[in-house]
Amino acid sequence: MSIDRLAERVIVITGAGGGFGALVAEAAAGRGASVVGVDIDGEALARSFEALVERGMSVAWRATDVSDLDDMRAMAAFAVERFGRIDVMVNNAGIMPLAFFADHERAVDAWSRAVDVNIKGVINGIAAVYDQMITQGRGHVVNISSTYANAPTEGSGVYGATKTAVNMISESLRVEAQGKIKVSIVRPTGVPTTGLGGGIVNQAAVIGMVGHHGKVANERMGQLFAGALPDECADPDSIGYFALDPRHVAEAVIHVIDQPWGVSISDITVRAAGEPYLL
């Protein structure tokens, strides 16, 4: 008889009020996991999780600012009080303030917030659950990175640096806590429909990711948002599939969690086969 490993785990997910986080929460809870949702937007979080409660799922949620360590520690205490332990911490909350350095006057506040959320949020997430996982004798930290961390490009200096930091933090934790805490890095490529693009300061800064594919990327993106992509670009079963649906990334997160405790998928990149991104 097969065992559903998700059904045995208590999973905390930051940025769970929408995007990847909400989808991971729904998928994990649907498989029987106990899920604690975390988001700074308490109203969005409540909407998402109340819907899961109505479907009979084992969930709890707490409005929390990932950049505030005390708030994150209180969240972890809440999770342990509610479900008795924390098996998996998914550090998903993030913002993407793409901008050129020439945009510094209008971008600096967004860049500072990206450091707070994308870097400090991951550090705080680890710090909030570390002692609990060590005491339990096992745990799993899943950090959401990005292909923007793969190489420097114009327009992504600060955002790419925050995701490069996520990679370094993740690998360092893996080395330090080997045999007690598993660590996974999930690197999505461009996923236009998550709402993450709303944080872009200068839309022209996307050029660093598409480079010489810029013309076709702009054409396809226009078709995507107009609902007019050619069939071969819109069908995930086509080799020409243009842009990932957020559910594909959520499925990758579920996949890295859905492993025996002794098996660790340490790094996974998720792409659309026909995407124009260079990294």
C-alpha positions in Angstrom: 0.0 0.0 0.0 1.4 3.4 -1.0 1.9 6.1 1.7 1.0 9.7 1.0 3.9 11.5 2.6 2.2 14.9 2.5 -0.5 13.6 4.8 2.0 13.1 7.5 3.6 16.5 7.5 3.0 19.9 9.0 3.9 22.6 6.5 4.4 26.3 7.0 4.2 28.5 3.8 5.1 32.2 3.7 3.5 34.4 1.0 0.5 32.1 1.2 -2.1 34.8 0.5 -1.8 34.4 -3.3 0.5 33.2 -6.1 2.7 30.1 -5.7 2.1 30.1 -1.9 -1.7 29.8 -2.0 -1.4 27.1 -4.7 1.1 25.1 -2.6 -1.1 25.4 0.4 -4.1 24.2 -1.5 -2.3 21.2 -3.0 -0.6 20.2 0.3 -3.8 20.5 2.3 -5.7 18.6 -0.3 -3.2 15.7 0.1 -3.9 15.7 3.9 -1.0 17.9 5.2 -1.7 20.3 8.0 -0.8 23.7 6.6 0.0 27.0 8.3 -0.3 30.0 6.0 1.7 33.2 6.5 1.3 36.5 4.7 1.6 40.2 5.5 -1.8 40.7 3.8 -4.1 39.2 6.4 -7.2 39.8 4.4 -6.0 37.9 1.3 -4.6 35.1 3.6 -8.0 34.7 5.4 -9.9 34.6 2.1 -7.6 31.8 0.7 -7.6 29.7 3.9 -11.2 30.1 4.9 -12.0 28.6 1.5 -9.8 25.6 2.5 -11.5 25.3 5.8 -14.9 25.1 4.0 -13.5 22.1 2.1 -12.6 20.3 5.3 -8.9 20.8 5.1 -6.5 21.0 8.1 -5.2 24.6 8.0 -4.4 27.6 10.1 -3.1 31.0 9.3 -1.6 34.0 10.8 -0.9 37.5 9.4 2.9 37.9 9.7 5.6 40.2 8.4 8.5 37.9 7.3 11.0 40.7 7.7 10.2 40.9 11.4 12.0 38.1 13.3 9.9 38.4 16.5 6.8 38.2 14.4 8.1 35.1 12.6 9.0 33.5 15.9 5.5 34.1 17.2 4.2 32.5 14.0 6.3 29.4 14.6 5.1 29.2 18.2 1.5 29.5 16.8 2.1 26.6 14.4 3.6 24.3 17.0 0.8 25.1 19.4 -1.8 24.3 16.7 -0.2 21.2 15.2 2.5 20.0 17.6 5.5 20.4 15.3 6.8 22.0 12.1 8.0 19.5 9.5 8.5 21.8 6.5 9.1 25.5 6.2 8.5 26.9 2.7 10.1 30.4 2.4 8.1 31.6 -0.6 7.4 35.3 0.1 9.2 37.5 -2.3 9.0 40.7 -4.4 10.6 41.4 -7.8 11.6 45.1 -8.2 13.4 44.9 -11.5 15.0 48.2 -12.4 18.2 49.6 -13.8 20.7 51.3 -11.5 19.9 54.5 -13.4 16.4 54.2 -11.9 17.8 54.4 -8.3 15.7 57.5 -7.4 12.5 55.7 -7.9 13.7 52.2 -7.2 15.7 52.5 -4.0 12.7 52.0 -1.6 11.6 48.9 -3.5 15.1 47.5 -3.5 15.4 48.0 0.2 12.1 46.2 0.7 13.3 43.3 -1.5 16.3 42.9 0.8 14.0 42.8 3.8 11.6 40.3 2.2 13.7 38.2 -0.1 16.8 37.9 2.1 15.8 38.7 5.7 12.5 36.9 5.2 14.4 33.7 4.4 16.8 34.1 7.3 14.0 34.8 9.7 12.0 31.8 8.4 15.0 29.6 9.1 15.7 31.1 12.5 12.0 30.8 13.5 11.9 27.0 12.9 15.5 25.9 13.3 15.4 25.0 17.0 12.1 23.2 16.6 13.4 21.1 13.8 16.6 20.2 15.5 14.7 19.2 18.6 12.4 17.1 16.5 15.4 15.4 14.9 14.4 16.3 11.4 12.9 19.0 9.3 12.9 20.4 5.7 13.4 24.0 4.5 12.3 24.8 1.0 13.5 28.2 -0.3 12.1 29.7 -3.5 14.9 31.2 -5.6 14.8 32.3 -9.2 16.7 31.8 -12.5 17.6 35.5 -12.1 20.2 34.2 -9.6 21.9 32.2 -12.3 23.9 35.1 -13.8 24.0 38.9 -13.7 21.8 40.7 -16.2 21.0 44.4 -16.7 17.9 45.4 -14.9 18.0 42.7 -12.3 21.1 43.6 -10.2 19.4 43.9 -6.8 16.7 41.3 -7.4 19.2 38.8 -8.7 21.5 39.5 -5.8 18.7 38.7 -3.3 18.0 35.4 -5.0 21.7 34.6 -5.2 21.8 35.2 -1.4 18.9 32.7 -1.0 21.0 30.1 -2.8 24.0 30.7 -0.6 21.9 30.7 2.6 20.3 27.5 1.5 23.5 25.6 0.7 25.1 26.8 3.9 22.2 25.6 5.9 22.3 22.2 4.1 26.0 21.8 5.0 25.6 22.9 8.6 22.4 20.9 9.4 23.1 17.8 7.2 21.4 14.8 8.7 18.9 16.9 10.6 17.4 19.4 8.2 16.9 18.9 4.5 17.2 21.9 2.3 15.7 22.4 -1.2 16.0 25.3 -3.6 13.2 25.7 -6.2 14.1 28.1 -9.0 11.2 29.1 -11.2 11.8 30.9 -14.4 9.4 33.6 -15.6 5.8 33.0 -14.6 3.9 36.1 -15.9 0.5 35.4 -14.3 1.5 35.3 -10.6 1.2 39.0 -10.0 4.9 39.1 -9.1 5.4 41.4 -12.1 3.4 44.1 -10.3 6.6 44.9 -8.3 8.6 45.7 -11.4 9.8 49.3 -11.2 10.8 49.6 -14.9 9.3 47.2 -17.4 12.2 47.7 -19.7 14.4 46.0 -17.2 12.9 42.6 -18.3 15.2 42.9 -21.3 18.1 41.4 -19.4 16.2 38.1 -19.1 15.1 37.8 -22.7 18.1 39.5 -24.5 18.0 38.8 -28.3 14.6 37.0 -27.8 13.1 40.4 -26.9 11.0 40.8 -30.0 9.3 37.4 -29.8 9.0 37.6 -26.1 7.1 40.9 -26.3 4.9 39.5 -29.1 4.1 36.3 -27.2 3.5 38.2 -23.9 1.0 40.4 -25.6 -0.8 37.4 -27.0 -0.7 35.7 -23.6 -2.5 38.6 -21.8 -4.9 39.0 -24.7 -5.8 35.3 -24.5 -4.6 34.8 -28.0 -1.6 32.6 -27.8 -1.2 30.1 -30.6 -2.2 26.6 -29.5 1.3 25.3 -29.6 2.4 28.0 -27.2 -0.6 27.7 -24.8 -0.7 23.9 -24.4 1.5 22.5 -21.6 1.7 19.3 -23.6 3.3 21.1 -26.5 7.1 21.4 -26.8 6.4 25.1 -27.7 4.7 25.9 -24.4 5.5 29.6 -23.8 4.9 30.5 -20.2 4.5 28.4 -17.0 1.2 28.4 -15.2 1.9 29.1 -11.4 0.5 25.6 -10.7 3.5 24.1 -12.4 5.8 25.7 -9.9 3.5 24.7 -7.0 3.7 21.1 -8.3 7.5 21.3 -8.2 7.4 22.5 -4.6 5.0 19.6 -3.7 7.3 17.2 -5.5 10.4 18.2 -3.4 8.4 17.8 -0.2 6.9 14.5 -1.3 10.0 12.5 -0.7 11.1 10.0 2.0 12.9 11.8 4.9 16.2 10.3 3.7 15.9 11.6 0.2 16.6 15.3 -0.5 16.0 17.1 -3.8 18.4 19.9 -3.2 17.9 22.1 -6.3 15.3 22.1 -9.0 14.6 24.6 -11.9 11.2 24.8 -13.5 10.9 26.1 -17.0 8.5 26.2 -19.9 10.0 24.3 -22.9 9.3 27.1 -25.3 10.0 30.1 -23.2 12.3 33.0 -24.4 14.3 33.4 -21.2 18.0 33.1 -21.5 19.1 32.1 -18.0 
